[in-house]
Amino acid sequence: MIKLLKIVYFLVLFNVAFSVYSNIYIVNTSNLPDNETFKQNMTTLFNINQYVNHWSVEWNYPIEKSGVITFLKAFHNDVLKINRNNNYELNLLNVVIMTYLYNLDETSYSKEIYNITEKMKKDFPNEYRTYWLLGNFYISSANPLNGYNEFKKIFIIFNNNMSFYPLEYLDDYAYACIINQMFKTGMEIYEYTAERRKIPVSSNRLYGTVEKSFSKPLYDNNYSETQVWEIIKNNNEYYLRSRMLGTLLPLVPTWGLNIFGLNNKKSFCMITPDRLLSKQKNYIGISILIEYDLNNTSYDRFIAEKRSSFPVTEKKEFIIGSQKYDVFIFEDNSRYQNMGGAKGLYITTSVKYSENKKIGIELPLEFNFNNSQDGNSLSYYTISNCFY
């Protein structure tokens, strides 16, 4: 259910603010009634669009807000009256008008927006624009993760090829990604839309300001653990992520975790899962040490060095996807004798650097809104310099 909050939030990137919009461009106006009264109302709607397609902190426009609200409510009622045959385009227009009313602090329309769009999904299963409009509304009403999910459903339900969709949709989807901190994903979409428009991507102001917030790591330098690692939450699940190293690891809240920075082109993390209970009723501790080695060492030499460090009893290989892994089974009965000795696996692989790795580790992350329920406060979010 949509939060009844009137919150505006901005990405503040080098003192440039970008607010979220919900626009009339989603409606195919050529499929609307062409009688004179309706056409006049549509002209008025287009004329006021720049004032009502977003929520404003203060109303500093050359028209009276109360008059705009009166017009939108009247037009909303007119659309309901003439839409006797459940016309899709009129339904879509009706939702747009209600989102504009919501932006003017008429928040009671939020429940109706949600109910109508959910009904439209069932009545018009072949129309992706329903998800598009609802996604924009979720984002503009302080529900960015829900908004992103609506955009993502379109690729799952309809077509996963970006060339299938209009540029306006892709622009909104890219924004939804960036709002949910999927920066590289959003930037890749902007690069694609710029190519289709045959314009330089540098002309996209949001793309440029997001790009400036990134720093390329110098792997000869040393970095602290907080510069290398972050714990993130997505859909009530936790992950350990490093944008710098291009890695994403699932976590369980009860596990122990130690993370280390990047020193001498190496970084580590130690994960300690919950203890296992053996058949002999002994608790067995497990430790997972993950090492990232960025030194310019051949993979064969790397394996030889690791193998010489452990009493290896067996070697295996397996492939996940197209990635090959070498598995070394080691055993040392002189250690941890109360638990049957030390046993374990050492798994190695070599991964080539790829920008796509940085996209693959991105997940939509929801902001924590700590605003008061009166809905009259603002939230500002910055993209701090992060390493990619």
SVG drawing of the C-alpha trace seen along z (x, -y; Angstrom):
<svg xmlns="http://www.w3.org/2000/svg" viewBox="-21 -35 76 75">
<polyline fill="none" stroke="black" stroke-width="0.4" points="0.0,0.0 1.2,-3.5 2.4,-5.6 0.3,-8.7 3.3,-11.0 4.0,-14.2 7.7,-13.9 10.0,-15.3 13.5,-13.8 16.4,-14.9 19.6,-13.3 22.1,-16.0 25.1,-15.6 27.6,-18.4 24.9,-20.9 22.6,-19.8 19.2,-18.6 16.9,-16.4 13.3,-15.8 11.0,-13.1 8.3,-13.7 5.1,-12.0 4.0,-13.2 1.3,-13.2 3.6,-11.8 2.7,-8.2 -0.8,-8.7 -1.4,-8.3 -3.5,-11.4 -4.5,-10.5 -6.7,-7.8 -8.7,-10.3 -12.1,-11.9 -11.9,-14.7 -14.9,-16.8 -14.2,-20.5 -14.7,-20.6 -12.5,-17.6 -9.8,-19.1 -9.9,-22.4 -9.5,-20.5 -6.5,-18.7 -5.0,-22.0 -5.3,-23.4 -3.8,-20.2 -0.7,-20.5 -0.4,-24.2 -0.3,-23.5 1.7,-20.3 5.0,-22.0 3.4,-23.1 1.7,-19.9 3.9,-17.0 5.8,-17.2 5.4,-18.2 6.7,-21.7 8.0,-22.8 6.4,-26.2 3.8,-27.2 5.6,-30.1 3.8,-29.8 1.9,-32.5 -1.5,-30.7 -3.6,-30.1 -3.1,-26.6 -6.7,-26.4 -7.9,-27.1 -5.6,-24.3 -7.0,-21.9 -10.6,-22.8 -9.9,-22.3 -8.2,-18.9 -11.0,-17.6 -13.6,-18.7 -11.6,-17.1 -11.2,-13.9 -15.0,-13.7 -15.6,-14.4 -13.3,-11.6 -15.1,-9.2 -18.4,-10.1 -17.4,-9.6 -15.4,-6.5 -18.5,-4.1 -16.7,-1.4 -13.6,-1.1 -11.4,-2.7 -7.7,-2.1 -6.5,-5.5 -9.1,-7.3 -8.2,-5.1 -4.5,-6.1 -5.4,-9.8 -7.6,-9.5 -4.6,-8.2 -2.3,-10.9 -4.8,-13.6 -5.0,-11.9 -1.2,-11.9 -1.2,-15.6 -3.8,-16.1 -1.6,-14.1 1.3,-16.3 -0.9,-19.3 -1.3,-17.7 -4.6,-16.0 -3.2,-12.8 -6.5,-11.0 -6.2,-10.0 -3.3,-7.7 -5.4,-4.7 -7.6,-5.2 -4.5,-5.4 -3.3,-2.1 -6.6,-0.4 -7.3,-1.6 -3.9,-0.7 -4.0,2.8 -7.4,3.3 -6.0,2.0 -3.3,4.6 -6.0,7.3 -8.3,5.7 -5.5,4.8 -2.8,7.4 -1.0,6.5 -0.3,2.8 3.0,2.2 2.2,-1.5 0.1,-0.7 3.3,0.5 5.2,-2.5 2.8,-5.1 2.5,-3.3 6.3,-3.0 6.6,-6.8 3.9,-7.4 5.6,-5.1 8.9,-6.9 7.3,-10.4 5.4,-9.3 8.6,-8.2 8.4,-4.5 11.4,-4.2 11.9,-0.4 8.3,0.3 8.7,-2.1 11.8,-0.2 9.9,3.1 7.2,1.9 9.7,1.0 11.5,4.3 8.2,6.2 7.8,4.8 11.0,6.4 9.9,9.7 6.3,9.7 6.6,8.1 9.9,7.8 13.5,7.8 14.9,6.0 15.4,2.3 14.9,1.6 11.3,2.5 10.5,-0.5 10.2,-4.2 13.1,-6.5 10.8,-8.2 10.2,-4.9 13.9,-4.0 14.8,-7.5 12.3,-6.9 13.7,-3.4 17.2,-4.7 16.1,-7.3 14.4,-4.6 17.7,-2.6 19.7,-5.6 17.2,-6.6 17.6,-3.0 21.4,-3.3 21.9,-1.1 24.2,-3.8 26.0,-1.8 22.8,-0.2 21.1,-3.5 24.2,-5.0 24.3,-2.1 20.7,-2.7 21.4,-6.4 24.3,-5.4 22.0,-3.3 19.3,-6.1 22.0,-8.6 23.2,-6.2 19.6,-5.9 19.1,-9.6 22.5,-10.0 23.7,-12.5 26.7,-12.4 25.8,-10.9 27.7,-13.8 24.7,-16.0 22.7,-14.1 23.1,-16.2 22.2,-13.5 24.6,-11.0 27.4,-13.5 26.9,-14.3 26.6,-10.7 29.8,-9.9 31.6,-12.6 30.8,-11.0 32.8,-7.9 36.5,-7.4 38.7,-4.9 40.7,-3.0 44.5,-3.0 45.3,0.5 48.9,-0.3 47.3,-2.4 46.0,-1.1 42.3,-1.5 40.5,-1.0 37.8,1.7 35.0,-0.9 36.3,-2.1 36.4,1.4 33.3,3.0 29.7,2.2 26.8,4.2 23.6,3.7 20.0,4.9 17.7,5.9 14.2,7.4 15.0,8.3 18.2,10.1 21.7,9.0 24.8,8.9 28.5,7.9 29.4,5.9 32.6,4.3 32.1,2.1 35.9,1.7 36.4,5.5 33.2,6.2 31.9,8.8 28.6,9.5 28.3,12.1 25.1,13.2 25.0,12.9 22.9,14.2 22.4,11.8 23.6,14.4 26.9,15.0 30.2,13.5 32.0,11.2 35.4,9.6 36.4,7.4 39.8,6.0 40.9,3.2 43.1,3.4 46.8,3.6 49.6,4.7 46.9,5.4 45.2,7.9 41.9,7.8 40.2,10.3 36.9,11.0 36.3,13.7 32.7,15.1 31.8,17.4 28.5,19.2 26.5,20.7 28.1,23.8 26.9,27.2 26.0,30.0 27.5,33.3 26.0,36.8 28.2,37.1 26.6,34.0 29.8,32.0 29.6,28.4 31.7,27.9 32.9,24.4 33.2,23.3 35.3,20.3 35.2,19.0 38.2,16.9 37.9,15.1 41.0,13.6 41.2,11.2 44.6,11.0 45.1,8.2 48.8,8.8 50.0,9.4 50.8,13.1 50.1,15.9 47.2,18.1 49.4,21.3 51.9,19.6 49.1,18.4 47.7,22.0 51.2,23.4 51.8,21.0 48.4,21.7 48.8,25.5 52.1,25.5 50.5,23.8 48.1,26.6 48.3,30.5 46.3,31.2 44.8,34.6 42.8,34.3 42.3,31.8 39.1,31.4 37.7,29.0 34.2,27.8 32.6,25.2 29.7,22.8 28.4,21.1 31.5,20.5 33.8,20.0 36.3,22.7 37.2,23.4 40.0,25.4 39.2,27.2 41.9,28.4 40.8,30.6 43.0,30.5 43.1,32.3 45.2,31.8 44.3,34.2 46.8,32.5 44.6,29.4 41.2,29.3 41.4,32.9 38.3,32.4 36.3,31.9 38.0,34.6 40.7,32.5 40.9,29.6 39.3,30.2 38.4,27.9 38.4,26.8 40.5,24.2 38.8,23.0 40.6,20.7 39.6,19.1 40.8,16.3 38.4,13.6 39.2,11.1 38.3,7.4 35.0,6.4 32.8,3.3 29.8,5.6 30.9,7.1 30.1,3.7 26.6,3.8 26.0,7.4 26.5,6.7 24.0,3.9 20.7,4.4 17.9,1.9 18.2,0.4 15.5,-1.5 16.2,-4.7 15.3,-4.9 12.8,-7.8 12.8,-9.2 10.3,-11.9 7.5,-12.9 4.1,-11.6 2.8,-15.1 4.5,-14.8 5.8,-18.4 9.5,-17.6 12.2,-17.2 14.9,-14.6 18.2,-15.2 20.4,-12.3 23.9,-12.6 26.0,-10.2 29.3,-10.2 32.4,-9.5 32.6,-5.7 35.1,-3.5 34.3,-1.7"/>
</svg>
